[in-house]
Amino acid sequence: MKFKNIRIPESAFAMMAQAAQMLGALLVMLMLVRMFPKDIFGQWVLYQSLVALAEMARMGFVQNGMVRYAQSEPGQYRQILSGGLTLHFLVGLGLWGLLVSCSPYLAGIWKSEMLPQLCMAYGFTLFSLGSLRFLEYVQMANKDFRGVFGGNMIAGLSYALMVAYFFFSKNEMSLVWVIFMQGIAALFGCFFVLFFRKRFFTFGSLKFDWLKKLFHYGKFSLGTNLSSMLLQRVDIAMIAYFINPAAVAAYNIAGKAPNYMEVPLKGGAQYFFPKIAEVYKKEGKKATGDMYAQAMGMMLAINIPIFLGALLFAEPILWILGGADYTAWEVKVILYVLLSNTLIKPFARMFGTVLDAIGKPEVNFRMVAGSIFLNVGMNLLFVPAMGALGAAIGTILAMILMNIISIQILKKHIHINLQLIFHWIRNYYSRALSIIRLRTIGAPKV
């Protein structure tokens, strides 16, 4: 049986790119959690949380504005790239300085003496990993995710292999070395992308007008992404403050499974962002609402079976992620609660994607910023009384309330038909079943 002219869609490469990025991080985490005691690994989690805030802020400042303008004004493509690159690294330097300045204070609050040293070492990945991320934005602007997938796969696997050397050889390794290895691996990914996708990287003269335009668009996306990441890290910060880094480590392991399930969300959002921007400009609110339903249907169709499988195999998942030390009943209960986020998060993700794509980043920013106060309030209510489990409950309740509000806000800007989401879920399952039947029964020989 032969299959000819099989073409993998760009949406699949977008998700595969996110999967490749998370694969490297997962492999490294599986080794680090077994190489370091809970209190040290907990400090690594706190550092990673801060870095995630910085990277998400930088991405928000540059990615959406650059992709949107590259789509709407292709004649200015070279100047847009030059402005985006300049802004990308200026914002990165500013955020690094902020992290280094704040880390001694945060180290005292979170009982993490290693945090200042780790934040200083982040300067290396600021340029190497930051370069790889910028190359991704350029490819997104060209609706090409094959190079994104290749670059992430090479960077992720190189990172994992370097850590694996220390893991299997039993040689001593500090967390600072882990940061340097991540940065070196990112450079390998950059070389791959620049070699195979170099046609996209044509820079022009730096024009202040474009730098200014990207800055003003990005300031709302910056606030949105930063607020969104703060929203996701409130629980970690509360646990570190009220309990200790060891409790952070246990909660982080329970939260990893839902985080890795976000691969379809991140890949899908990146794939649909330029398409929604184009549809909104050419066809208006009704077509944009239809595409929103299609995106939601795809994400939920993927996440529903993943959610059910994770519920069924919760204990083996925890054992794989953290080992026997992380399979206690309390950790399993936290995982059960956090898994519900798998079905809740797609609504929040697409809310922000749609508003940014149609040129309403300020609305998205106000929503996410307001949500922080709701999440903080919920965590303050539950964490002191229930510990790490309270953080999970408070976070999920806050997400549910946020989604109810966000759907009502989105209805003011595009036409939303929630029933159409279920239509698309059925549609994707029907397609999957058709493919399975075809493979099972067999196809005629060509």
C-alpha positions as CSV (number, residue, x, y, z in Angstrom):
1,M,0.0,0.0,0.0
2,K,1.5,3.3,-1.0
3,F,0.5,6.9,-0.1
4,K,1.5,9.6,-2.5
5,N,1.5,13.4,-2.1
6,I,1.0,13.3,1.7
7,R,1.3,16.8,2.9
8,I,1.7,17.7,6.6
9,P,-0.3,20.9,7.3
10,E,1.4,23.9,8.8
11,S,-1.0,23.6,11.8
12,A,0.6,20.2,12.6
13,F,4.1,21.7,12.3
14,A,3.0,24.5,14.7
15,M,2.0,22.0,17.3
16,M,5.0,19.8,16.6
17,A,7.2,22.8,17.2
18,Q,5.7,23.4,20.6
19,A,6.0,19.7,21.3
20,A,9.7,19.7,20.4
21,Q,10.3,22.7,22.7
22,M,8.5,21.0,25.6
23,L,10.2,17.6,24.9
24,G,13.6,19.0,25.6
25,A,12.4,20.8,28.7
26,L,10.6,17.6,29.9
27,L,13.7,15.4,29.4
28,V,15.8,17.9,31.3
29,M,13.3,18.1,34.1
30,L,13.1,14.3,34.4
31,M,16.9,14.3,35.1
32,L,17.2,17.4,37.2
33,V,14.4,16.3,39.6
34,R,16.4,13.1,40.2
35,M,19.8,14.8,40.5
36,F,18.9,17.5,43.0
37,P,17.1,17.3,46.4
38,K,13.7,18.9,46.7
39,D,14.8,22.2,48.1
40,I,17.4,22.8,45.3
41,F,15.0,21.7,42.6
42,G,12.4,24.0,44.1
43,Q,14.8,26.9,43.7
44,W,15.3,25.9,40.1
45,V,11.5,26.0,39.6
46,L,11.4,29.5,41.1
47,Y,14.2,30.7,38.8
48,Q,12.4,29.1,35.8
49,S,9.2,31.0,36.8
50,L,11.0,34.3,36.8
51,V,12.6,33.6,33.4
52,A,9.3,32.5,32.0
53,L,7.9,35.9,33.0
54,A,10.7,37.7,31.3
55,E,10.5,35.7,28.1
56,M,6.8,35.9,27.9
57,A,7.0,39.7,28.4
58,R,9.6,40.0,25.6
59,M,7.6,37.8,23.3
60,G,4.5,39.9,23.9
61,F,6.4,43.1,23.1
62,V,7.6,41.9,19.8
63,Q,5.9,38.8,18.4
64,N,2.3,39.8,17.8
65,G,3.0,43.3,16.5
66,M,5.7,42.1,14.1
67,V,3.6,39.2,12.8
68,R,0.5,41.4,12.4
69,Y,2.3,44.3,10.6
70,A,4.3,41.9,8.4
71,Q,0.9,40.5,7.2
72,S,-0.8,43.8,6.8
73,E,2.1,45.8,5.2
74,P,4.3,43.3,3.3
75,G,5.9,46.2,1.4
76,Q,7.6,47.3,4.7
77,Y,8.7,43.7,5.6
78,R,12.4,44.4,5.8
79,Q,12.0,47.5,8.0
80,I,9.5,45.7,10.3
81,L,12.1,42.9,10.9
82,S,14.8,45.4,11.7
83,G,12.6,47.3,14.1
84,G,11.4,44.0,15.7
85,L,15.0,42.7,16.2
86,T,16.1,46.0,17.8
87,L,13.1,46.1,20.1
88,H,13.5,42.4,21.0
89,F,17.0,42.8,22.4
90,L,16.5,46.2,24.0
91,V,13.5,44.8,26.0
92,G,15.5,41.7,26.8
93,L,18.3,43.7,28.3
94,G,15.9,45.8,30.4
95,L,14.2,42.7,31.7
96,W,17.5,41.0,32.6
97,G,18.5,44.1,34.5
98,L,15.2,44.0,36.4
99,L,15.6,40.3,37.3
100,V,19.2,40.9,38.6
101,S,18.0,43.9,40.6
102,C,15.0,42.1,42.2
103,S,16.5,38.7,42.7
104,P,18.2,39.4,46.2
105,Y,14.9,40.7,47.5
106,L,12.9,37.7,46.1
107,A,15.6,35.3,47.4
108,G,14.8,36.5,50.9
109,I,11.0,36.2,50.5
110,W,11.2,32.7,48.9
111,K,14.1,31.4,51.0
112,S,16.1,30.8,47.8
113,E,19.8,31.7,48.3
114,M,20.7,30.6,44.8
115,L,18.3,32.9,43.0
116,P,20.6,35.9,42.5
117,Q,23.4,33.8,40.9
118,L,20.9,32.0,38.6
119,C,19.4,35.3,37.4
120,M,22.9,36.7,36.6
121,A,23.6,33.6,34.5
122,Y,20.4,34.2,32.6
123,G,22.2,36.9,30.6
124,F,23.8,34.2,28.4
125,T,20.5,32.6,27.4
126,L,19.1,36.2,27.0
127,F,21.0,36.4,23.6
128,S,21.2,32.7,22.5
129,L,17.7,31.5,23.4
130,G,16.4,35.0,22.6
131,S,17.8,34.8,19.1
132,L,16.1,31.4,18.5
133,R,12.8,32.9,19.7
134,F,13.1,35.9,17.3
135,L,13.8,33.6,14.4
136,E,10.5,31.9,15.3
137,Y,8.6,35.1,15.1
138,V,10.0,35.8,11.6
139,Q,8.9,32.4,10.4
140,M,5.4,32.9,12.0
141,A,5.1,36.1,10.0
142,N,5.7,34.0,6.9
143,K,3.2,31.3,8.0
144,D,6.0,28.7,8.0
145,F,6.4,26.5,11.0
146,R,8.7,23.8,9.6
147,G,11.9,25.7,10.5
148,V,10.4,26.5,13.9
149,F,9.9,22.7,14.5
150,G,13.4,21.9,13.3
151,G,15.1,24.6,15.4
152,N,13.2,23.6,18.5
153,M,13.8,19.9,18.1
154,I,17.6,20.4,17.6
155,A,17.8,22.9,20.5
156,G,15.7,20.7,22.8
157,L,17.5,17.5,22.2
158,S,20.9,19.1,22.3
159,Y,20.0,20.5,25.7
160,A,18.8,17.2,27.0
161,L,21.9,15.3,25.7
162,M,24.2,17.7,27.5
163,V,22.4,17.3,30.8
164,A,22.2,13.5,30.2
165,Y,26.0,13.4,30.1
166,F,26.1,14.6,33.7
167,F,23.1,12.5,34.7
168,F,24.5,9.2,33.6
169,S,28.2,9.9,34.4
170,K,27.3,10.9,37.9
171,N,29.6,14.0,37.6
172,E,28.7,17.0,39.7
173,M,26.8,19.8,38.1
174,S,25.5,23.1,39.3
175,L,22.3,24.8,38.2
176,V,24.3,27.5,36.6
177,W,25.8,25.0,34.2
178,V,22.3,23.9,33.3
179,I,21.6,27.5,32.2
180,F,24.8,27.6,30.1
181,M,23.9,24.3,28.4
182,Q,20.5,25.6,27.5
183,G,22.0,28.6,25.9
184,I,24.5,26.6,23.9
185,A,21.8,24.2,22.7
186,A,19.7,27.3,21.5
187,L,22.6,28.3,19.3
188,F,22.5,25.0,17.5
189,G,18.9,25.6,16.8
190,C,19.7,29.1,15.5
191,F,22.3,27.7,13.1
192,F,19.8,25.2,11.7
193,V,17.1,27.8,11.1
194,L,19.4,30.4,9.5
195,F,20.8,27.7,7.1
196,F,17.4,26.2,6.0
197,R,15.2,29.2,6.3
198,K,17.6,32.0,5.4
199,R,15.3,33.4,2.7
200,F,13.0,34.9,5.4
201,F,15.6,36.9,7.1
202,T,16.0,40.0,4.9
203,F,16.6,43.0,7.0
204,G,16.4,46.7,5.9
205,S,17.4,50.0,7.5
206,L,16.2,50.7,11.0
207,K,13.4,53.3,10.9
208,F,12.3,55.0,14.1
209,D,8.7,55.2,12.9
210,W,8.5,51.4,12.8
211,L,10.3,51.1,16.1
212,K,7.8,53.5,17.6
213,K,4.8,51.7,16.0
214,L,6.0,48.3,17.2
215,F,6.6,49.7,20.7
216,H,3.1,51.2,21.0
217,Y,1.5,48.0,19.7
218,G,3.7,45.8,21.9
219,K,3.2,47.7,25.1
220,F,-0.3,46.2,25.5
221,S,0.9,42.7,24.5
222,L,3.8,43.1,26.9
223,G,1.3,43.9,29.7
224,T,-1.0,41.1,28.6
225,N,1.7,38.4,28.4
226,L,3.4,39.5,31.6
227,S,0.0,39.6,33.4
228,S,-0.9,36.2,31.9
229,M,2.4,34.7,33.1
230,L,2.0,36.3,36.6
231,L,-1.5,34.8,36.6
232,Q,0.0,31.4,36.0
233,R,2.8,31.8,38.6
234,V,0.8,33.3,41.5
235,D,0.3,29.8,43.0
236,I,4.0,29.1,42.9
237,A,4.9,32.4,44.5
238,M,2.2,31.9,47.2
239,I,3.4,28.4,48.1
240,A,7.1,29.6,48.3
241,Y,6.0,32.5,50.6
242,F,3.6,30.5,52.9
243,I,5.5,27.2,52.9
244,N,9.0,26.5,51.3
245,P,10.8,25.6,48.1
246,A,10.3,21.9,48.7
247,A,6.6,22.4,48.6
248,V,7.1,24.3,45.4
249,A,8.9,21.3,43.9
250,A,6.0,18.9,44.7
251,Y,3.4,21.3,43.4
252,N,5.5,21.9,40.2
253,I,5.6,18.2,39.4
254,A,1.8,17.9,39.8
255,G,1.4,21.0,37.5
256,K,3.8,19.7,34.8
257,A,1.3,17.3,33.2
258,P,-1.3,20.0,32.6
259,N,1.5,22.3,31.4
260,Y,2.7,19.8,28.8
261,M,-0.9,19.3,27.6
262,E,-0.8,23.0,26.5
263,V,1.2,22.0,23.4
264,P,-2.0,22.0,21.2
265,L,-3.0,25.4,22.7
266,K,0.3,27.1,22.0
267,G,0.8,25.6,18.6
268,G,-2.8,26.2,17.6
269,A,-2.7,29.8,18.8
270,Q,0.5,30.5,16.8
271,Y,-1.0,28.9,13.8
272,F,-4.4,30.7,13.9
273,F,-3.0,34.1,14.9
274,P,-2.0,35.3,11.4
275,K,-5.0,33.6,9.8
276,I,-7.4,35.4,12.2
277,A,-5.7,38.7,11.5
278,E,-6.1,38.2,7.8
279,V,-9.7,37.0,8.0
280,Y,-10.8,39.8,10.2
281,K,-9.3,42.4,7.8
282,K,-10.8,40.8,4.7
283,E,-14.1,39.2,5.8
284,G,-15.1,40.8,9.0
285,K,-16.6,39.7,12.4
286,K,-18.7,36.8,11.2
287,A,-15.9,35.0,9.5
288,T,-13.6,35.7,12.4
289,G,-16.1,34.2,14.8
290,D,-16.3,31.1,12.6
291,M,-12.5,30.7,12.7
292,Y,-12.5,31.2,16.5
293,A,-15.0,28.3,16.7
294,Q,-12.8,26.1,14.4
295,A,-9.7,26.9,16.5
296,M,-11.5,26.1,19.8
297,G,-12.9,22.9,18.3
298,M,-9.5,21.7,17.2
299,M,-7.9,22.4,20.6
300,L,-10.7,20.8,22.6
301,A,-10.9,17.8,20.3
302,I,-7.2,17.1,21.1
303,N,-7.4,17.9,24.8
304,I,-10.5,15.9,25.8
305,P,-8.9,12.4,25.3
306,I,-5.6,13.7,26.8
307,F,-7.5,14.9,29.8
308,L,-9.3,11.5,30.3
309,G,-6.1,9.6,29.8
310,A,-4.2,11.7,32.4
311,L,-7.0,11.2,34.9
312,L,-6.8,7.4,34.4
313,F,-3.0,7.2,34.6
314,A,-2.3,10.0,37.2
315,E,0.0,7.9,39.5
316,P,2.3,6.6,36.7
317,I,2.5,10.1,35.2
318,L,3.7,11.5,38.6
319,W,6.2,8.6,38.9
320,I,7.6,9.3,35.5
321,L,7.8,13.1,36.0
322,G,9.3,13.1,39.5
323,G,10.0,9.6,40.8
324,A,8.6,7.8,43.9
325,D,9.1,10.9,46.1
326,Y,6.3,12.7,44.2
327,T,3.6,10.0,44.1
328,A,2.0,10.8,47.5
329,W,-1.8,11.1,47.7
330,E,-1.6,14.8,48.3
331,V,0.3,15.3,45.1
332,K,-2.2,13.2,43.1
333,V,-5.1,15.2,44.4
334,I,-3.4,18.4,43.3
335,L,-2.9,16.8,39.8
336,Y,-6.5,15.8,39.6
337,V,-7.6,19.4,40.3
338,L,-5.1,21.0,37.9
339,L,-6.0,18.7,35.1
340,S,-9.4,20.4,34.7
341,N,-7.4,23.4,33.4
342,T,-6.8,21.3,30.3
343,L,-10.4,22.0,29.3
344,I,-10.6,25.5,30.6
345,K,-7.4,27.0,29.3
346,P,-8.3,26.9,25.5
347,F,-10.9,29.6,26.1
348,A,-8.5,31.9,27.7
349,R,-5.8,31.3,25.1
350,M,-8.0,32.0,22.2
351,F,-9.5,35.1,23.9
352,G,-6.1,36.7,23.9
353,T,-5.2,35.4,20.4
354,V,-8.3,36.8,18.8
355,L,-8.1,40.2,20.5
356,D,-4.4,40.7,19.6
357,A,-5.1,39.5,16.0
358,I,-7.9,42.0,15.4
359,G,-5.9,44.9,16.8
360,K,-7.5,45.1,20.3
361,P,-4.5,44.2,22.6
362,E,-5.5,46.8,25.1
363,V,-8.8,44.9,25.8
364,N,-6.9,41.7,26.3
365,F,-4.4,43.5,28.6
366,R,-7.1,44.9,30.9
367,M,-8.8,41.5,31.2
368,V,-5.7,39.6,32.1
369,A,-4.5,42.3,34.5
370,G,-7.8,42.3,36.3
371,S,-7.6,38.5,36.4
372,I,-4.4,38.7,38.5
373,F,-6.3,40.3,41.4
374,L,-8.9,37.6,41.2
375,N,-6.3,34.8,41.2
376,V,-4.3,36.4,44.1
377,G,-7.5,36.8,46.1
378,M,-8.4,33.1,45.5
379,N,-5.0,31.9,46.5
380,L,-4.9,34.1,49.6
381,L,-8.2,32.6,50.6
382,F,-7.2,28.9,50.0
383,V,-3.4,28.6,50.4
384,P,-3.0,29.5,54.1
385,A,-5.9,27.1,55.0
386,M,-5.2,24.2,52.6
387,G,-1.5,24.6,51.5
388,A,-0.5,23.5,48.0
389,L,-3.9,21.9,47.3
390,G,-5.5,25.3,48.1
391,A,-3.4,26.9,45.4
392,A,-4.7,24.4,42.8
393,I,-8.3,25.0,43.9
394,G,-8.0,28.8,44.0
395,T,-6.3,28.9,40.5
396,I,-9.0,26.7,38.9
397,L,-11.9,28.7,40.4
398,A,-10.3,31.9,39.2
399,M,-9.9,30.5,35.7
400,I,-13.5,29.4,35.5
401,L,-14.8,32.9,36.5
402,M,-12.3,34.5,34.0
403,N,-13.6,32.4,31.1
404,I,-17.2,33.3,31.8
405,I,-16.3,37.0,31.7
406,S,-14.0,36.7,28.7
407,I,-16.6,35.1,26.4
408,Q,-19.0,37.9,27.1
409,I,-16.3,40.5,26.3
410,L,-15.3,38.6,23.1
411,K,-19.0,38.7,21.9
412,K,-18.7,42.5,21.7
413,H,-15.9,42.3,19.1
414,I,-16.7,39.2,16.9
415,H,-19.8,37.0,16.3
416,I,-19.5,33.9,18.5
417,N,-21.6,30.8,18.2
418,L,-20.6,28.4,21.0
419,Q,-22.6,25.6,19.4
420,L,-20.3,25.8,16.4
421,I,-17.4,24.8,18.7
422,F,-19.2,21.4,19.3
423,H,-19.8,21.1,15.6
424,W,-16.0,21.4,15.0
425,I,-15.2,18.9,17.8
426,R,-17.5,16.3,16.1
427,N,-16.0,17.2,12.7
428,Y,-12.4,16.6,13.9
429,Y,-13.4,13.3,15.6
430,S,-15.2,12.2,12.4
431,R,-12.1,12.9,10.4
432,A,-9.9,11.0,12.8
433,L,-12.3,8.0,12.7
434,S,-12.3,8.1,8.9
435,I,-8.5,8.0,8.8
436,I,-8.5,5.1,11.3
437,R,-11.0,3.1,9.3
438,L,-9.0,3.7,6.1
439,R,-5.8,2.5,7.7
440,T,-7.6,-0.5,9.3
441,I,-9.5,-1.6,6.2
442,G,-6.7,-0.7,3.8
443,A,-6.6,1.4,0.8
444,P,-6.3,0.3,-2.9
445,K,-2.8,-0.1,-4.2
446,V,-1.7,2.7,-6.5
